[in-house]
Amino acid sequence: MLVIDDDRDVADALVELLSWAGYQTTVAHSGAMALRLVAWDGGLTVFDIAAEPLAELAAAGAKVAGSVAELAA
């Protein structure tokens, strides 16, 4: 599972939680890194979880999530 978040603390906490739940995780701290990882390994599972209340940041995350989903398809 690919975790994408530019906030390293948030990403690391989510990776720890998912790993504890038995998921294999990969982390990307930028949209560009996420796109490179998906292009390299199209078998990653993609979920879009928007927890950021700021519309501008959520829109940027949605754009990356859309690009990742297109590459993974």
Secondary structure by P-SEA (a helix, b strand, c coil): ccccccaaaaaaaaaaaaaaacccccccccaaaaaaaaaacccbbbbbbcccccaaaaaaaaaaaaaaaaaac
